[in-house]
Amino acid sequence: MPRYWFGPAGKPITLKSSDILRAPSFLKEIGLNAMEYEAVRGVNIKEEKARALGAEAKANGVKLSLHAPYFINLAGKREVIEASINRLKESIEAASWMNAYVVVFHPGYYKDAPSKKDALLKVISSLKNVVEYRDQLGAKNVWLGPETTGRTSQVGDLREVVEISRNLEGVRPVVDFAHIYARSNGRHVTSKEEVIEILEFIEKELGEWALKPLHVHFSKIEFGRGGEKEHHNLSEEEYGPNFTHVCQALCEIGVDAVIISESPVLEQDSLVMLKLCKEICGEKCIVEQASE
């Protein structure tokens, strides 16, 4: 039976306290059990607070992940790559302090490489340094998650994140279904069968390990010619993709998943997705404690 964790990307918007340490207990109170710590503007959390957040998360059964800074380009010019590597190293260190199980990151951009293939090879080469640092730090429990990206200018279509993962130890894809939908101008993630194809492709290329669990981002999304423009609430029916297709596919082929809401209303849409998955897959699929 598949198992699912649900939570927001960042501090819950309905949490009145500004203290991130209050987030795990708040999420438990409202029935959620995951959270992605957002270091997207820089890794600014101190070790003491990171460890305290990890302790709060463990006490409240909340599974933590960490999103690395947006300004990462592992396919850029040398000084940009060096700065990006350092940001990922800082992210791994913070993730190890708080016991977050994955560092999510956007791999980079095509513009500074001769071709898309060259950009991909630069990303893989640049990441080797990061993987070595993680292992030297003794943080092999923190895996690196190249995320499927939403713009056609970015390294990070599904095949690319799988190829990155294939070439490095302790690296596996983070699947943002909204990004796949936006990048394809709404042509993909339009049915349960197509989501199953995505999941089966990952398993075929990387093995079952890459789906234990699958780290997922989801929201509705608006797109333009170059892909992603803006995330939207699940209630906005004029936008896609449809979360029902995702949960049906996960349940049908038995894939465990940590499902992070990137909707503007964060935890509110996490609760919507949790309710829908209970209806589709059954209450026994919903993990009550992250330590289980």
PLY file of the C-alpha trace (Angstrom):
ply
format ascii 1.0
element vertex 292
property float x
property float y
property float z
element edge 291
property int vertex1
property int vertex2
end_header
0.00 0.00 0.00
1.44 3.41 -0.96
2.10 6.00 1.73
1.68 9.77 1.46
2.86 12.81 3.40
1.38 16.28 2.78
2.55 19.78 3.64
3.42 23.30 2.44
6.45 24.84 0.79
7.46 27.12 3.63
5.88 28.49 6.79
2.10 28.01 6.79
0.34 31.22 5.77
-2.35 30.83 8.43
0.21 30.42 11.22
-0.01 33.69 13.14
3.41 33.37 14.74
6.43 34.50 12.72
8.56 31.84 14.42
9.29 28.93 12.07
9.73 26.70 15.14
5.97 26.90 15.65
5.28 25.46 12.21
5.60 21.70 12.96
3.14 21.72 15.87
0.75 23.92 13.87
0.88 21.52 10.93
0.19 18.58 13.22
-2.78 20.43 14.70
-4.40 20.91 11.28
-3.65 17.37 10.11
-0.53 17.75 7.93
2.82 15.98 8.30
5.39 17.47 5.91
7.04 20.83 5.27
9.66 22.11 2.88
11.95 24.65 4.51
12.43 27.45 1.98
16.03 28.66 1.74
15.27 30.07 -1.71
16.68 33.55 -0.91
19.76 32.14 0.78
20.65 29.70 3.55
20.28 32.03 6.51
19.29 29.66 9.29
21.80 29.15 12.11
22.79 25.70 13.33
21.07 26.05 16.72
17.74 27.04 15.17
18.01 24.41 12.43
18.54 21.69 15.02
15.63 23.05 17.05
13.41 22.96 13.96
14.44 19.37 13.32
13.60 18.44 16.90
10.19 20.12 16.63
9.52 18.34 13.36
10.42 14.95 14.84
8.29 15.56 17.92
5.28 16.42 15.76
5.72 13.76 13.08
6.56 16.25 10.32
8.81 15.12 7.47
11.20 17.94 6.50
12.75 18.78 3.15
14.77 21.85 2.17
14.62 23.93 -1.00
18.02 25.38 -1.91
18.43 28.98 -3.15
16.92 29.86 -6.51
20.17 31.43 -7.65
21.88 28.20 -8.64
23.26 27.65 -12.13
25.50 24.61 -12.39
25.80 25.12 -16.16
26.92 28.74 -16.02
30.26 30.50 -16.12
32.97 29.30 -13.75
32.41 31.88 -11.01
28.65 31.26 -11.14
29.16 27.50 -10.86
31.51 27.96 -7.89
28.98 30.18 -6.10
26.21 27.67 -6.90
28.24 24.78 -5.51
28.79 26.74 -2.29
25.06 27.44 -1.97
24.31 23.76 -2.36
26.95 22.88 0.24
25.35 25.35 2.67
21.97 23.80 1.90
23.23 20.29 2.62
24.74 21.43 5.91
21.48 23.08 7.01
19.48 20.05 5.88
21.72 17.74 7.93
21.25 19.95 11.01
17.45 19.86 10.76
17.33 16.25 9.56
15.68 17.18 6.27
15.78 14.18 3.97
16.27 15.98 0.63
17.75 19.21 -0.75
15.64 20.32 -3.70
17.31 22.52 -6.32
16.95 23.89 -9.84
19.95 22.67 -11.89
20.64 25.74 -14.05
20.22 27.35 -17.47
21.19 26.53 -21.04
22.34 30.02 -22.07
26.04 29.76 -21.14
26.63 26.37 -22.78
27.11 25.58 -26.49
24.14 23.20 -26.46
21.54 21.67 -24.17
23.62 18.51 -23.98
26.69 20.49 -22.94
24.66 22.29 -20.27
23.49 18.96 -18.88
27.04 17.59 -18.80
28.22 20.72 -16.95
25.51 20.24 -14.35
26.54 16.62 -13.77
30.23 17.53 -13.57
29.56 20.42 -11.17
27.42 18.27 -8.89
30.21 15.74 -8.33
31.89 18.25 -6.02
28.64 18.65 -4.07
28.10 14.90 -3.72
31.67 14.46 -2.44
31.13 17.24 0.11
27.90 15.65 1.33
29.62 12.30 1.81
32.61 13.88 3.59
30.17 15.70 5.88
28.65 12.36 6.84
25.26 13.43 5.48
24.54 10.53 3.12
21.00 10.45 4.55
20.39 13.78 2.74
19.77 13.10 -0.91
19.99 15.70 -3.65
16.87 16.37 -5.67
17.19 18.05 -9.08
13.71 19.41 -9.75
11.82 19.34 -13.02
11.80 23.00 -14.03
9.01 25.09 -15.48
10.73 27.19 -18.14
12.20 26.10 -21.44
15.32 28.18 -20.72
16.17 25.98 -17.72
17.97 22.67 -17.52
15.44 20.31 -16.00
13.02 18.48 -18.25
12.13 15.01 -16.99
14.78 13.20 -19.03
17.47 15.62 -17.85
16.76 15.25 -14.14
16.72 11.48 -14.59
20.06 11.63 -16.42
21.56 13.78 -13.66
20.34 11.25 -11.09
21.65 8.28 -13.04
25.20 9.64 -12.99
25.56 10.49 -9.30
25.12 8.59 -6.07
22.40 9.71 -3.68
20.66 11.86 -6.30
17.08 11.34 -7.52
14.45 13.47 -9.22
12.00 15.84 -7.61
8.90 15.91 -9.81
7.05 19.20 -10.03
3.97 18.26 -12.03
2.97 21.91 -12.44
6.37 22.66 -13.98
6.11 19.73 -16.41
2.65 20.97 -17.41
3.81 24.58 -17.88
7.03 23.70 -19.71
5.00 21.68 -22.22
2.43 24.47 -22.62
-0.23 22.22 -21.12
0.42 19.20 -23.34
1.64 16.89 -20.55
0.20 15.81 -17.17
-3.29 15.79 -18.67
-4.41 12.27 -17.68
-3.80 9.53 -15.13
-2.18 7.44 -17.85
0.34 10.16 -18.65
1.32 10.52 -14.99
1.78 6.74 -14.83
4.12 7.00 -17.84
6.22 9.58 -15.95
6.43 7.39 -12.84
7.23 4.24 -14.83
9.94 6.06 -16.77
11.66 7.08 -13.51
11.45 3.54 -12.14
12.68 1.97 -15.37
15.68 4.30 -15.65
16.67 4.59 -11.98
15.08 1.71 -10.15
12.46 1.46 -7.43
14.72 3.37 -5.01
13.92 6.64 -6.79
10.26 6.25 -5.78
10.76 5.55 -2.07
9.47 8.14 -1.65
8.98 10.34 -4.70
9.29 13.99 -3.71
6.47 15.91 -5.44
5.62 19.57 -5.88
2.11 20.49 -6.95
-0.10 23.50 -7.67
-2.18 24.82 -10.52
-0.06 26.96 -12.86
-0.29 29.63 -15.53
2.08 29.44 -18.49
3.19 31.40 -21.49
5.29 30.70 -24.55
8.44 30.05 -22.50
6.68 27.99 -19.84
5.92 28.85 -16.20
4.46 32.25 -15.36
2.61 32.01 -12.03
1.35 29.42 -9.54
-2.39 29.33 -8.77
-4.78 27.83 -6.23
-6.34 24.42 -6.81
-9.77 26.03 -6.85
-8.93 28.02 -10.00
-10.42 25.64 -12.56
-9.17 27.56 -15.59
-5.63 26.39 -14.83
-4.04 22.93 -14.82
-2.88 20.35 -14.09
-5.45 18.26 -12.26
-4.28 16.74 -8.97
-6.81 13.91 -9.29
-4.73 12.46 -12.15
-1.60 12.55 -9.99
-3.13 10.85 -6.96
-4.89 8.23 -9.09
-1.58 7.35 -10.76
0.41 7.25 -7.51
-2.21 5.00 -5.94
-2.69 2.71 -8.93
0.97 1.75 -9.26
1.74 2.02 -5.55
4.23 4.88 -5.33
5.05 6.48 -1.95
5.16 10.28 -2.16
5.85 13.41 -0.13
3.52 15.96 -1.70
4.45 19.61 -1.19
1.96 22.34 -2.02
3.35 25.35 -3.90
-0.08 26.90 -4.25
-0.39 30.54 -3.09
-2.52 29.24 -0.20
0.06 26.59 0.75
-1.28 24.46 3.60
-4.90 25.10 2.67
-4.37 23.35 -0.65
-2.29 20.68 1.09
-5.43 19.83 3.03
-7.45 19.78 -0.19
-4.98 17.32 -1.74
-4.91 15.17 1.39
-8.72 14.93 1.41
-8.78 14.02 -2.28
-6.13 11.32 -1.85
-8.04 9.83 1.08
-11.08 9.54 -1.19
-9.06 8.00 -4.02
-6.59 5.77 -2.19
-8.04 5.27 1.27
-7.22 6.61 4.71
-4.59 3.92 5.35
-2.37 5.51 2.68
-1.96 8.71 4.71
1.05 8.57 7.04
0.30 9.92 10.50
3.88 10.14 11.76
6.95 10.93 9.66
9.01 8.46 11.70
6.84 5.47 10.69
0 1
1 2
2 3
3 4
4 5
5 6
6 7
7 8
8 9
9 10
10 11
11 12
12 13
13 14
14 15
15 16
16 17
17 18
18 19
19 20
20 21
21 22
22 23
23 24
24 25
25 26
26 27
27 28
28 29
29 30
30 31
31 32
32 33
33 34
34 35
35 36
36 37
37 38
38 39
39 40
40 41
41 42
42 43
43 44
44 45
45 46
46 47
47 48
48 49
49 50
50 51
51 52
52 53
53 54
54 55
55 56
56 57
57 58
58 59
59 60
60 61
61 62
62 63
63 64
64 65
65 66
66 67
67 68
68 69
69 70
70 71
71 72
72 73
73 74
74 75
75 76
76 77
77 78
78 79
79 80
80 81
81 82
82 83
83 84
84 85
85 86
86 87
87 88
88 89
89 90
90 91
91 92
92 93
93 94
94 95
95 96
96 97
97 98
98 99
99 100
100 101
101 102
102 103
103 104
104 105
105 106
106 107
107 108
108 109
109 110
110 111
111 112
112 113
113 114
114 115
115 116
116 117
117 118
118 119
119 120
120 121
121 122
122 123
123 124
124 125
125 126
126 127
127 128
128 129
129 130
130 131
131 132
132 133
133 134
134 135
135 136
136 137
137 138
138 139
139 140
140 141
141 142
142 143
143 144
144 145
145 146
146 147
147 148
148 149
149 150
150 151
151 152
152 153
153 154
154 155
155 156
156 157
157 158
158 159
159 160
160 161
161 162
162 163
163 164
164 165
165 166
166 167
167 168
168 169
169 170
170 171
171 172
172 173
173 174
174 175
175 176
176 177
177 178
178 179
179 180
180 181
181 182
182 183
183 184
184 185
185 186
186 187
187 188
188 189
189 190
190 191
191 192
192 193
193 194
194 195
195 196
196 197
197 198
198 199
199 200
200 201
201 202
202 203
203 204
204 205
205 206
206 207
207 208
208 209
209 210
210 211
211 212
212 213
213 214
214 215
215 216
216 217
217 218
218 219
219 220
220 221
221 222
222 223
223 224
224 225
225 226
226 227
227 228
228 229
229 230
230 231
231 232
232 233
233 234
234 235
235 236
236 237
237 238
238 239
239 240
240 241
241 242
242 243
243 244
244 245
245 246
246 247
247 248
248 249
249 250
250 251
251 252
252 253
253 254
254 255
255 256
256 257
257 258
258 259
259 260
260 261
261 262
262 263
263 264
264 265
265 266
266 267
267 268
268 269
269 270
270 271
271 272
272 273
273 274
274 275
275 276
276 277
277 278
278 279
279 280
280 281
281 282
282 283
283 284
284 285
285 286
286 287
287 288
288 289
289 290
290 291
